[in-house]
Amino acid sequence: MSGWSNGSSSLSYTSFLLVGFPGLQESRTLLVLPFLSLYLVIISANALVIYTVAAQQRLHQPMYALIALLLAVNICAATTVVPAMVFSFSNHFNRISLPRCLFQMFCIYFLIAFDCSILLVMALDRYVAICCPLRYPEIITTPLLTGLVGVAAARSTCIVAPVVGLASRVHFCRSNVIYHFACEHMALMKLSCGDISLNKTVGLAVRIFNRVLDMVLLGASYSHIIHAAFRISSAGARSKALNTCSSHLLVIFTVYSSTMSSSIVYRVARTTSQDVHNLLSAFYLLLPCLVNPIIYGAKTKEIRQHLPRLFLRAGP
C-alpha cells in the first residue's frame, strides 16, 4: 500500500495529505486570493523596511540591524506556511512526505522561537543604549552582536529539536490525513496510534518554560529601561528613548499575545471546530509578520524619514 512503511513494531504512514480547512473544502478556492494577497503584502512590507535599513548608511547600527533581522525572520515564517497553504486551497490535497513534514514543523517552531530570541537581544541592546549610553559603542560591537544572534539561533534549535525529535519516533497508523494547512505538532500527533503522552508533556513544558522565561527577562529589561528613560534630563532624548521602547513593546505584545491566545484556545476550547483552530494558527503565525513592519515603519523616526526618499529616488 502506497505511503506505508513496515517498522519493527507496526505499520506507519510515510506521507500525509494536508487538507487546510476541512470544513471549507467546497469553497476552498475562494481562499486563494485573500491568503495570496496577504502573503504578497507581508513580503513587500517587510522587504521594504529591510531595504531601507540596508540602503541608508545612517541606519547601519545594531538596533536597525536587529530590526532588519526580525523582519527577515517574518518573511521566512510566512514563506514556510503560506505558499503550501495556497497550494492546498487550489488543489484537493497537498501531499507531503514525513521527512518534509518534520522539516516544516522544525522550521515553523524554530522561526517562532528565533523571533522571540531576537526580541531578547533587542531588549539587551536597548538596555545598554539607555542605561549605559556612554559605553554603548564599546559594549555593543559587531562581534558581540553576531555572537548573540548565534546564541539566539542555537537556543531556538535546542528548544525545538526535542519536540521534532520525539515526533520522528512516533508511528502514524491512525490516518494519513492532517486536518491542518501545515505540519503543526498536535495535528500530526493526532494521527498516532501509540502513546504520545511524552510528546504532549515535552511540547507543553518547552512552550511554557520558553514563554515564561522570555517574558520574565523582557519584563525585567524593559522595567529598567523605562525607569532609566524617565531619569534622562533632556526632554528630547527622553522622548526618543521612550518612543523606541514603545515600538519594541508593541512588537513584543503582538508576538506573545497571538501565540498565547492560540495556545490557550487550542487547549481549553475542545469543542471548537478544527477550522477555528486552524484559523487561530494562521493568525498567530501571520499577524506578527504583517504588523511588525508597520510598527517599525510608522513609529521608528529614522526609518519613517528614509522611506519616502526611496520612492523619490526611484521616481522619474
Long-range contacts (C-beta under 8 A, 24 or more apart in sequence): 3-176, 7-171, 9-171, 10-171, 10-173, 10-193, 10-194, 11-171, 11-173, 12-171, 12-172, 12-173, 13-98, 13-172, 13-173, 13-175, 13-176, 13-191, 14-97, 14-98, 15-95, 15-96, 15-97, 15-98, 15-176, 16-95, 16-96, 16-97, 16-98, 16-101, 16-172, 16-176, 16-177, 16-178, 16-183, 16-188, 16-191, 17-93, 17-94, 17-95, 17-96, 17-176, 17-177, 17-178, 18-84, 18-88, 18-93, 18-94, 18-95, 18-96, 18-178, 18-180, 18-181, 18-182, 18-183, 19-88, 19-93, 19-94, 19-177, 19-178, 19-179, 19-180, 20-85, 20-88, 20-89, 20-94, 20-180, 20-181, 20-278, 21-181, 21-274, 21-275, 21-278, 21-279, 22-179, 22-274, 22-275, 23-273, 23-274, 23-275, 24-275, 25-92, 28-88, 28-89, 28-90, 29-89, 29-90, 31-89, 32-86, 32-89, 32-90, 35-82, 35-85, 35-86, 35-89, 36-82, 36-86, 38-82, 38-286, 38-290, 39-78, 39-82, 39-83, 39-86, 41-290, 42-74, 42-75, 42-78, 42-82, 42-286, 42-289, 42-290, 43-75, 43-78, 43-79, 45-290, 45-293, 45-294, 45-297, 46-71, 46-72, 46-74, 46-75, 46-289, 46-292, 46-293, 47-75, 48-293, 48-297, 48-307, 48-310, 49-293, 49-296, 49-297, 49-303, 49-307, 51-310, 52-303, 52-306, 52-307, 52-310, 53-303, 55-306, 55-310, 56-306, 58-302, 58-306, 59-302, 59-303, 59-306, 62-125, 62-140, 62-145, 63-122, 63-125, 63-126, 63-129, 63-244, 64-302, 64-303, 65-145, 66-118, 66-121, 66-122, 66-125, 66-145, 67-122, 67-296, 67-300, 67-303, 69-118, 69-149, 70-115, 70-118, 70-119, 70-122, 70-251, 70-292, 71-292, 71-293, 71-296, 73-111, 73-114, 73-115, 73-118, 74-115, 74-288, 74-289, 74-292, 74-293, 75-289, 76-107, 76-111, 77-108, 77-111, 77-112, 77-115, 77-285, 77-289, 78-285, 78-286, 78-289, 80-104, 80-107, 80-108, 80-111, 80-182, 81-108, 81-181, 81-182, 81-282, 81-285, 81-286, 82-286, 84-181, 84-182, 85-181, 85-182, 85-282, 88-181, 96-183, 98-168, 98-172, 101-178, 101-183, 101-188, 102-164, 102-167, 102-168, 102-183, 104-182, 104-183, 105-163, 105-164, 105-167, 105-182, 105-183, 105-184, 105-185, 105-188, 106-160, 106-161, 106-164, 108-182, 108-183, 108-184, 108-285, 109-159, 109-160, 109-163, 109-164, 109-185, 110-156, 110-157, 110-160, 112-259, 112-285, 113-155, 113-156, 113-159, 113-160, 113-210, 114-152, 114-153, 114-156, 115-255, 115-288, 116-210, 116-211, 116-214, 116-255, 116-256, 117-152, 117-153, 117-155, 117-156, 118-149, 118-152, 119-214, 119-218, 119-248, 119-251, 119-252, 119-255, 120-152, 120-214, 120-217, 120-218, 120-221, 121-145, 121-148, 121-149, 121-152, 122-248, 123-217, 123-218, 123-221, 123-222, 123-225, 123-248, 124-148, 124-221, 126-221, 126-222, 126-225, 126-244, 126-245, 126-248, 127-221, 127-224, 127-225, 129-241, 130-225, 130-228, 130-229, 130-232, 130-241, 130-245, 131-224, 131-225, 131-228, 159-206, 159-210, 162-202, 162-206, 163-199, 163-202, 163-203, 163-206, 166-198, 166-199, 166-202, 167-199, 170-194, 170-196, 170-199, 179-274, 179-278, 180-274, 180-278, 180-281, 181-278, 181-281, 181-282, 182-281, 184-281, 186-266, 207-263, 211-256, 211-259, 211-260, 214-256, 215-256, 218-252, 222-248, 222-249, 240-301, 243-299, 243-301, 244-300, 246-299, 247-295, 247-296, 247-299, 247-300, 250-295, 250-299, 251-288, 251-291, 251-292, 251-295, 251-296, 254-287, 254-288, 254-291, 254-292, 254-295, 255-288, 258-283, 258-284, 258-287, 258-288, 259-284
